[in-house]
Amino acid sequence: MGNCEEQAERISVAARARQLTIATAESLTGGRISAVLGAAPSSSEWYRGSIVAYASSVKHGLLQVPGGPVVSEPSARAMATTVAELLDADLAVAVTGVGGPEPQDGQPPGTVWFGIFAGGDTRTELRHFPGEPREVVEETTAHALCLLDAALRRQTQALR
């Protein structure tokens, strides 16, 4: 079992224990995060689903991403917030970025914005991952799962 699958199992245990639901909004990962979460144990109890918005027009139209570049902090924030609302989830993670090999929106390959919705708030984070597109997707997936796990831990601390 790989690291992502192990992380998804921890997320499953934590989400079920806290009775929290999770959703995802993905761009460059093309549904990889959703596939890992959906394969986790008892995912039907806590995983609400995903919106894979690869095209910029889908991000702008469905996920309420504001005009301008989609590889940006406002895009990640809007994606996370909107998918949580649309899928009625307590937590959501969103990813938008450049897998490569060419730049996009003036950003070099490996540039990834993350949005994490939890407790009614949305936080964002910028990361840069080296490597080929496949490696960028895997690193992005792994980091998105880490962000979900951390958000679940924060939710637990808030409940104490």
C-alpha positions as CSV (number, residue, x, y, z in Angstrom):
1,M,0.0,0.0,0.0
2,G,1.4,3.4,-0.9
3,N,1.7,6.5,1.2
4,C,-1.4,8.2,-0.3
5,E,-3.5,5.1,0.4
6,E,-2.3,5.0,4.0
7,Q,-3.0,8.7,4.5
8,A,-6.5,8.1,3.1
9,E,-7.1,5.3,5.6
10,R,-6.1,7.7,8.5
11,I,-8.5,10.3,7.0
12,S,-11.3,7.7,6.9
13,V,-10.8,6.8,10.6
14,A,-10.6,10.4,11.7
15,A,-13.6,11.6,9.6
16,R,-15.8,8.7,10.8
17,A,-14.8,9.3,14.5
18,R,-15.6,13.0,14.2
19,Q,-18.7,12.4,12.0
20,L,-17.3,14.9,9.4
21,T,-17.8,14.9,5.7
22,I,-15.2,15.7,3.0
23,A,-15.3,16.9,-0.6
24,T,-12.7,17.8,-3.2
25,A,-12.3,20.1,-6.1
26,E,-9.5,19.2,-8.5
27,S,-7.9,20.5,-11.6
28,L,-4.4,19.4,-12.4
29,T,-4.8,16.1,-10.5
30,G,-7.7,15.1,-12.8
31,G,-9.5,13.1,-10.1
32,R,-6.6,11.4,-8.5
33,I,-7.4,12.7,-5.0
34,S,-11.0,11.6,-5.4
35,A,-9.9,8.1,-6.5
36,V,-7.7,7.7,-3.5
37,L,-10.3,8.9,-1.0
38,G,-13.1,6.9,-2.7
39,A,-11.1,3.7,-2.3
40,A,-10.5,4.3,1.4
41,P,-12.4,2.2,3.9
42,S,-16.0,3.1,4.6
43,S,-15.7,6.1,2.2
44,S,-19.4,6.1,1.6
45,E,-19.9,7.3,5.2
46,W,-17.8,10.4,5.0
47,Y,-16.7,11.2,1.4
48,R,-19.3,13.5,-0.4
49,G,-17.5,13.5,-3.8
50,S,-15.5,15.7,-6.1
51,I,-15.8,18.1,-8.9
52,V,-13.0,17.7,-11.4
53,A,-12.8,21.0,-13.2
54,Y,-10.0,20.7,-15.7
55,A,-11.1,23.4,-18.1
56,S,-10.8,27.1,-16.9
57,S,-14.4,27.7,-18.1
58,V,-15.7,25.0,-15.7
59,K,-13.7,26.5,-12.8
60,H,-15.2,29.9,-13.6
61,G,-18.7,28.7,-14.2
62,L,-19.3,25.9,-11.8
63,L,-16.8,26.6,-9.0
64,Q,-17.3,30.4,-9.0
65,V,-13.6,31.1,-9.6
66,P,-13.2,34.8,-10.2
67,G,-12.0,36.2,-13.6
68,G,-8.3,36.1,-14.2
69,P,-5.7,33.3,-14.0
70,V,-6.9,30.0,-12.6
71,V,-3.5,29.1,-11.2
72,S,-3.9,31.6,-8.3
73,E,-4.8,32.0,-4.6
74,P,-8.3,33.4,-5.4
75,S,-9.0,30.4,-7.6
76,A,-8.0,27.8,-4.9
77,R,-10.0,29.7,-2.3
78,A,-13.1,29.8,-4.5
79,M,-12.8,26.2,-5.5
80,A,-12.5,24.9,-1.9
81,T,-15.3,27.1,-0.6
82,T,-17.7,26.4,-3.4
83,V,-17.2,22.6,-3.5
84,A,-17.9,22.5,0.2
85,E,-21.1,24.4,-0.3
86,L,-22.2,22.5,-3.4
87,L,-21.6,19.0,-1.9
88,D,-22.6,20.0,1.7
89,A,-19.2,19.0,3.2
90,D,-17.6,19.9,6.5
91,L,-14.1,19.9,5.0
92,A,-12.9,20.4,1.5
93,V,-9.6,20.5,-0.3
94,A,-9.0,22.1,-3.7
95,V,-6.0,22.0,-6.0
96,T,-5.2,24.1,-9.1
97,G,-1.8,24.3,-10.7
98,V,0.6,23.6,-13.5
99,G,1.7,20.1,-14.1
100,G,3.8,20.9,-17.1
101,P,5.6,20.6,-19.2
102,E,4.7,24.1,-20.3
103,P,3.9,27.2,-18.1
104,Q,0.3,28.3,-17.6
105,D,-1.0,31.7,-16.4
106,G,2.6,32.9,-16.3
107,Q,3.4,30.2,-13.7
108,P,6.2,27.6,-14.1
109,P,5.5,23.9,-14.1
110,G,5.2,22.5,-10.6
111,T,3.3,25.6,-9.2
112,V,0.3,24.4,-7.2
113,W,-2.2,26.4,-5.1
114,F,-4.2,24.5,-2.5
115,G,-7.4,25.6,-0.8
116,I,-8.6,24.0,2.4
117,F,-12.1,24.7,3.8
118,A,-12.7,23.8,7.4
119,G,-14.8,25.2,10.2
120,G,-16.4,27.8,7.9
121,D,-13.0,29.2,6.9
122,T,-10.9,28.7,3.8
123,R,-7.1,28.8,4.0
124,T,-4.7,28.7,1.0
125,E,-1.2,27.5,0.5
126,L,1.3,27.8,-2.4
127,R,3.7,25.0,-3.2
128,H,6.3,24.3,-5.9
129,F,7.0,20.6,-6.8
130,P,9.8,19.6,-9.1
131,G,9.6,16.9,-11.7
132,E,7.7,15.6,-14.6
133,P,3.9,16.1,-14.8
134,R,3.2,12.7,-13.3
135,E,5.5,13.5,-10.3
136,V,3.8,16.8,-9.8
137,V,0.4,15.1,-9.7
138,E,1.5,12.6,-7.2
139,E,3.2,15.2,-4.9
140,T,0.0,17.4,-5.2
141,T,-2.2,14.4,-4.3
142,A,0.0,13.5,-1.3
143,H,0.1,17.1,0.0
144,A,-3.7,17.5,-0.4
145,L,-4.2,14.5,1.7
146,C,-1.8,15.8,4.3
147,L,-3.8,19.1,4.4
148,L,-7.0,17.2,5.0
149,D,-5.5,15.1,7.8
150,A,-4.2,18.3,9.4
151,A,-7.6,20.0,9.1
152,L,-9.2,16.9,10.7
153,R,-6.8,17.2,13.6
154,R,-7.6,20.9,14.0
155,Q,-11.3,20.1,14.1
156,T,-10.7,17.6,16.8
157,Q,-8.8,20.2,18.9
158,A,-11.5,22.7,18.4
159,L,-14.1,20.3,19.8
160,R,-12.2,19.7,23.0
